[in-house]
């Protein structure tokens, strides 16, 4: 994106705020199909917004509608909660390049606006952000001084000087050096683990992300003796621990230790009904995270839903080549294994959560990949309604966002309005009519001016 994007966004934000003040603090979205986010669907319904909050949902004739209300007729449209990406890595992707050189406050804010453009209300950046900078952006968003999807982030922990994949690790350590902020907290023993957890608690960061992976023998794998201390200490401080684990076989002990969730399902090999049942009993969520491997083999640069948000040269790089096929070829045995794993999760009533790992590697774009992940969910056995829940109410529960993920009174007015019904076809999440974040319409046209 060009550097002028933030200026355009700030100008629009001021205009939007002034317009809402002059037109009244209430907005009524009327004549909608409403996908609540909890499995329920309302027809010919209305949603009344006051400021940044939903105050009523249902039949507009039964509502006490203030005189200053702006009424918007959206007959034929479908409304659902704004989506949530519960696994990403912000800051490193510069669209045309990837690495530490791109990690700036301005670039991170631009990426939050890219998420907003694609209908996302929140994103979880998992263990790769400078802590002081991320906390400052959260404060600015709370104060209305920064926009885009809400930033949620985790403090990262792994053996000293390790954790992310080897390429990403180099860039993460470079960002630590250039910002002077902590990103990765190295854990060599139990005492270091206790000190690290306390430091995170002192900053009121609600999540810790652990890497339990030896990266094919190139790194040290975090030992159970250490991760059990982290999880126990974090729990005592009210901090949830999420994990990047190497194999499905790592999951039972991590579940027993008290982990809150897994950012990679490891559903491809060795996943069992016993693991699924243990996850359900212990209220552990699972992010399947399948698009990261799948989409790198596709000519996604030819998909107009993505291509129109990329510079032409980037779209060309992601188009058909020896590595990227216009029509993906899928391994039937792997497809059946994944369907079986999804069936285990669904039968056990495990919380399946949308997450993409966007930004962890080059060319896995923010926003777009979330819509594609939902398509993968449905292909492997979820209904469109279940997939939407995974991206809204279930994701909000996983990230501790009690005011998000549902269309109900008292919830934040983070809304995605579609031209077509995604319950008929999950690909209809692409047909975006409008996005509201915090009760204000996102100016997608202004944002898109700078995409190319």
N, C-alpha and C positions, 0 to 999 in steps of 0.2 A: 504494500500500500504506500501511497505517497504521504509525505510528512504533513500535508495539509488536512488529512482526515480528521485529526483531533480538533483542529480549529473549526471545521465544518460541524462536527458533532456538538461542540460546546455552543456554537451559535444556535443550532437547532434546539438544544436543551433549554437555553434561555427563552427562545421563542415559544417552545412548547409550554414552559412553565407560565409565561405571561398569558398565553392563550387560555390555558385552563383556569387561571385566576379570573380572567375577564368573562369567561363563559359559565362560571360556576364550578364548584368543586365536585359536582356529581355528574356521572356519565352512566347512561342506560344503554347496554347492548341488548337489542331486542330481536325476537323471532328466530332464535338460534337453536340448533341441536347442540346440547351441552354434554360432552363426555366429562363426567365429574372427576375421574381419575381413581376412583375406588371400585370401578366395575359398573357403576350406575350410569344411565343415559337419560337425559331429559329432552323432550321434543317441544318445539315452539316455546322455548323458555327465554327468560330475560336475566341479565346479570347487572345489578346495580353496584356501581363503584363510587366510593367516597375517598378522595385523595388517592392513597396507594393501597386501599383495602376494599375487598368485596364485602358489601353490607347486606345484600339480599340476592337470592337465586330462586327462580321459579316463574310463576305467572305474573306478568307485569300488572295485570288488573288487580291483583291481590297485594300489591306493594304500595307503601306510602312513599310516593316519589316527590322529592322536594321541587319547588318551583324553579330552582336554578339548574335543573338537570338538563344536560345535552343528550337527546335521544338519538341513537344510531340504529337504523333498520338494517339488519343483517340476515334477512330471510334467505334460506337456502344454504347458509354457511354453517360450519361446524366449529365449535369452540372447545378447546381443551386446555389444561394447564400448560404453561411453558415447559419445555423439556429440560431435563437435567442430565449432564454428562458427569458421571461419578468416577471417571478416571481419565485424566489428561495431564499434560506437562506444558505449561504455558511459558512463553517468553523466548524460546530458542528458535522457533520457526519464523523466518522472515519472508515466507512465500517463495521468493526466488533463491533463498539460501537458508542454511540451517547451522546454528552453532551459537557459542557464547557471545559472539559479536552482536547478535541481535537482541540480547537480553537487556532491555531498557524498560523503564516505567512506561514510556509512550507506546512501545511495541506491545507490552502486556495489555495495556488499556485497549489498544486497537483490536487485539484478539478477543477480548471480552465483548467488544462491539460486533465482531464477526460472529461470535456465538449468538448474540442478540438477533442479528440479521437472519440467522437460520432458525430462530424460534426457541432459543434456549434461555432460561431464566437464571440458571446457576451452573457452575462448573467447579469440579474438585481437582485441583492441581496437586499431584501426589508425590510430595517429598523432594522436589527439585527447585524450590523457590527460595531466594534470600529472605530470611524470616522478617527482618525489620521492614524491608520494602513491601512484602506481602501484607503485613499488618497495617502499614500506612495506607495502602490501597483499600483495604477493608474499611478503615476508619473514614476515608474519603467517600466511599460508596455509601456508608451509613449516613453521612452528613449531606449527601446529595451533591458532592463535589466531583464525583466520578461516576460514569454510567456503565452501560453494558450489563452482561450477565453477572450475577453476584459471584464473587470469588470466595471459594472455600479452599483451604490448603492444609497440608500435613507437614510436620517436621520429619525429615528423613533420618533413618538410623540403619547402620550396617557395620561390618567390621571396618577398622580404620582404613580410610582411603579407598573404600570399595562400595559396591552397591549397584548403581545403574550399569547397563551394558557398557562395555569397555569404551566405545566411542562417546557415548553420552557421559560417562564418568569424567573423561577429559574436559568436556565442555562445562560440566557442573562445577568442577574444581576451579576452572577458569573464572566462572561467574562469582564464586566465593571470593576469589582474589581481587577481581575488579570492583566488587561492591563492598568488600569488607564485612559482609554479612555471613552468618552461618547458614549452611544448607544441609550438609551431611554431618551427622554426629557419629564419630567412630567409637565402636564398642569393642574393647579388647578383653574386658572382664566384667563381672557382676557389679563391682563398685562403680566402674565407669558408666554402666547402664543406669544405675540409680541416680547418679549425678546428672546424666543427660535427660532423664525423664523429669527430674526436678527443674532443670533449666527450661524445658518446654512448658511445664506447669506454671512457672513464674511468668511466662509470656502469655498465658491463657490461650495457647494454641490447642484446639480440641482434638486434634488427630496426630497420631504418630504412624508413619509408614515404615515398615521393616522390609528389607531385602533379605530373603533366605534363598540364596542361589549362588552356586560357585561358577556360573558362566562357563560351563563346559570345562572346568578344571583350571580356568585362568584366574579365578579369585578364590578367596576363602569364604566358605559358607558359614553364615551366622549360626552358632551352636544353639541347641535347645536350652542348655544351661543359662545362656545369656538372654535369649528371647523370652524365656519364661519369666525372668526377672523384670524385663521391660514391660511385658503385658500386665504382670501383677502390680507393679509400681504405678503404671499408667492408670489402671483400673481404680486404684485407691485415690488417685488425683482427679478422677472423672474424665480421663482422656481415653478415647477409643483407639484401638490399634488395628490397622489394616496391613495386609501383607502381600508382597510379591513373592510367591513361592515357586520353587523350581519344578516340582512334580506333584501329581495328585497324592503320592505317597507321603508328602510332607504335611498334608492337610489334617489327618486325625490328631496328631500331637498338638498342632497349632490350635485346633478347635478346643482340645482339652485344656490348653493353657489359657483360653479365654479371649482369643482373637475376635474382633467384631466382624471382619469381612475379608474376602479374598479379591484382589484386583485382577487376577487371572484365574479363570475357572479350571484350567488344565483338564478340560473335558475330552481331549483327544485320545488320551491313553491312560488307562489305570483308574479312571473314575468309577466309583462303585455306589450301589444303593446304600451301603453302610455309611459312606461319607456323606451322602445327601441327607440321610436320616439324622446323623450326628449334627450336621449344620442346622437342620430344622429344630432339633431339640435345644440347641444352644443359641438360637436366634442369630445365626451367622448368615450374612448375605454373600452372594457370589456374583461377580462380574464375569460373564463368559469371555468377553474380550476376544472375539474371533475375527473381526474385520482387519486387525493389524496384519495378520498373516495373509488373509484372503485378498484384500484390495490392492496390495502391492503387485499382484499378478494380473490386474485388470487395466484396461485402457480407460482409466477414470477421467482423463483429460478430455475425452470425447462426450462425457456426460454433461449436458448443458446446465444442469442444476449446480454443478461445480464449476464448469469452464467459464461461465459468465462472471465468476467472482475471482478469476485468476488473471494475471498478465498473460498475454498471448504466448510468450515464450515458455512460461511455466505449463500452461495447458498443453502445448505441443510436446514438452518433455514427458508428460504423463499420458500421452496418446499411444496408439498402437506401435509396438516394437517387438523385438525378440523376447523381451522380459514381460511385456504387457499385451494381453490378448483382448481384442474387441468382444469376443464371446468366451467367457471363462470356461476352462476345462476343470471339472471337479472330480476328485477321486471318490468313486461310489462307496468304497469301504469306509473312508473317513466320514463321508456324509452320513452313513448309517450309524457309525459310532457316535457322532455328535447328536443325531436324533435320539439315540438310546440314552445318552447322558442328559439331554434336555427332559426326556420322559422321566428319568429318575428324579430330577429336581422338581418337576411339576407334580409328580405323584407324592413326593415328600412335602410339598407346599413350602419349599425353600424360597426365600426372597431372592429373585433374580433381578439384577440391577443393570441398567444401561451404563456402559463405560467403554471408551474407545481407545485409550492410550494415545490420543492425538497429540502430536508435538514431540513424542519420544524419539521419533526418527523423522528424517526428511520425507516430505510428500505424503503425510497422513493427515489431511487437512481438518482444521477445527470446524465444527458444525455439520458439515457435509457427512463426515464419517458417522455421526450419531444417527442420521436418518438411514444410512446404509446398514448400520448395526441392527436397527429395528427390523429391517428386511431379512437379515440373517436369522434373527430370533424366530420370525414367523416361518421361514423356510425350514427350520429345525423343529417345529412343532408347537410353538406358542400361537395362540389366537391373536389377532390384531389388538383386541382389548387387553390381553395379558401383556403384550409388548408395550402398549401405551402406559399401563400401570407401572411397568419396570422403569420407564423413563420419567415418571411423574411422582405418584404418591409413594411408591416403594423406594425410589431413589431419594426422595426427600426424607423418608424415615431413616435410611442408611446414613445420610449425611447430617442428621440432627437438625433438620429444617422444619420445625413443627408448623410453620405458617405457610408452607409451600406445597405444591404438588397436587392440590385439589381445588375444585371450583365450589367453594362453600363460604358462607358468611364468616368473616373473621380472618380469612386467608388473604395473603398478598395477591394483588391483582397483576400477577404475571401470567399472561394469557397468549395463546396461539390460536389464531382464527384461520381456518382453512376453507378453500373454495369447494372441496369435495370431502366426502366422509371417509376417514381412514379405517373405520370398522369394516367397510366394504373391500378396501385394498390398502394395505399399510403404506404403499408408495404414495398415497394421497397426502401424507404428511409433507410432501414436497410442494404441494399446491398452496403456498402461503399467501393469505390475503392481507392479514395485519398481525403485528405483534405488539403486545402491551407489556411493559415492565414497570412495576411499581405504579400502575394505574395510568401511565403515560404511553401514548403510541410511539413506537420506535419508527423513526424516519428511515425506513429501509432504502428509499430512493437516494437520500443524501449519502448514506453510507456506501451504497453501491457505486456512486460516481467515482470513488477512489479505488475500487477494487482492481481496475485495469490500468 
